[in-house]
């Protein structure tokens, strides 16, 4: 999910709209009861990987018998975060916030499915619009 990808805001908007529509909410161009704000970001999370080799003769009386080597490398995993807020439009007070975090793939189609799944999970407990 690169910050410069112009498709992501539309994909996120469509996914959120689909979830709210399924709960009985209706999208209106202006003057709605609730307003939605979404913010996405990515960061690199370090992950340490250590490989051991050459242990040799097993356990000795005072510890390991034989010499071995360990090589540790740092790999950086991109992590995406999506925050969705629902505000009461007249009062501008926050009425709900959902947050999703997940490791990102280098394949855009996998990331798109991750966003869809994350938003679906996020909106699982959002109540449907009350009938007036």
C-alpha positions in Angstrom: 0.0 0.0 0.0 2.2 2.8 -1.2 1.3 6.3 -0.1 1.5 7.5 -3.7 -1.0 5.0 -5.1 -4.1 7.0 -6.1 -6.3 3.9 -6.2 -6.1 3.1 -2.5 -8.5 6.0 -1.3 -11.1 4.8 -3.8 -10.7 1.2 -2.8 -11.0 1.9 0.9 -14.0 4.3 0.3 -15.7 1.6 -1.7 -15.1 -1.1 0.9 -16.3 1.1 3.8 -19.4 2.1 1.7 -20.2 -1.6 1.0 -20.0 -2.5 4.7 -22.2 0.4 5.8 -24.7 -0.2 3.0 -25.0 -3.8 4.1 -25.9 -2.5 7.6 -28.7 -0.3 6.2 -26.8 3.0 6.1 -27.4 5.2 3.1 -24.7 7.4 1.5 -25.8 11.0 0.9 -23.8 13.8 -0.7 -24.3 16.2 2.2 -26.2 16.7 5.4 -26.0 13.1 6.7 -26.4 12.1 10.3 -22.9 10.7 10.4 -19.6 11.6 8.7 -16.8 9.1 8.0 -13.0 9.8 8.0 -10.4 7.2 7.1 -6.6 7.4 7.5 -4.1 4.9 6.2 -0.4 4.7 6.9 2.5 2.2 6.5 5.7 1.7 8.5 8.5 -0.7 8.3 8.7 -3.1 11.3 12.1 -4.7 11.9 12.2 -8.5 12.2 15.3 -10.3 13.4 16.2 -13.7 11.9 19.0 -15.8 13.4 20.5 -18.8 11.7 22.8 -21.2 13.5 25.3 -23.5 12.0 28.3 -25.6 12.9 27.4 -26.6 16.5 29.5 -29.8 16.4 29.8 -32.3 19.2 26.6 -31.7 21.2 26.4 -30.9 24.9 29.6 -30.8 27.0 29.9 -30.6 30.8 30.2 -26.8 30.8 27.8 -26.0 28.0 27.9 -26.6 24.3 30.7 -28.9 23.0 32.2 -27.5 19.8 32.1 -24.1 18.3 29.2 -22.8 16.3 28.3 -19.7 14.5 25.1 -17.6 14.5 24.2 -15.1 11.9 21.5 -12.6 12.6 20.0 -10.4 9.9 17.4 -7.7 10.1 14.5 -7.9 7.6 12.0 -5.0 7.4 8.3 -6.0 7.0 5.9 -3.3 5.8 2.9 -3.0 8.2 -0.3 -1.1 7.1 -2.6 0.6 9.5 -6.1 1.8 8.7 -8.1 4.0 11.1 -11.8 4.7 10.4 -13.7 7.2 12.5 -17.5 7.8 12.4 -18.6 11.2 13.7 -22.0 12.6 14.7 -22.3 15.2 11.9 -24.2 17.9 13.9 -22.1 17.8 17.0 -18.8 16.6 15.3 -18.3 14.2 18.2 -16.5 10.9 17.6 -19.1 8.1 18.0 -17.0 5.1 16.8 -13.4 4.3 15.8 -12.1 1.1 14.1 -8.4 0.3 13.7 -6.8 -2.5 11.6 -3.1 -3.5 11.3 -1.6 -6.1 9.1 1.6 -7.1 7.3 1.6 -6.0 3.7 2.5 -8.1 0.7 4.4 -7.0 -2.4 1.4 -8.2 -4.4 -1.3 -5.5 -4.7 -4.1 -8.0 -5.1 -3.2 -9.6 -1.8 -3.2 -6.2 -0.1 -6.6 -5.4 -1.6 -8.1 -8.6 -0.1 -6.4 -7.8 3.2 -8.1 -4.4 3.3 -11.5 -5.9 2.5 -11.1 -8.5 5.2 -9.9 -5.9 7.7 -12.7 -3.5 7.1 -15.3 -6.4 7.2 -13.9 -7.4 10.6 -13.7 -3.8 11.8 -17.4 -3.1 10.9 -18.7 -6.4 12.4 -20.0 -4.6 15.5 -21.1 -1.3 14.0 -24.8 -1.1 14.7 -27.3 -0.7 11.8 -28.9 2.7 11.4 -31.9 3.1 13.7 -35.3 3.4 12.0 -37.1 6.7 12.7 
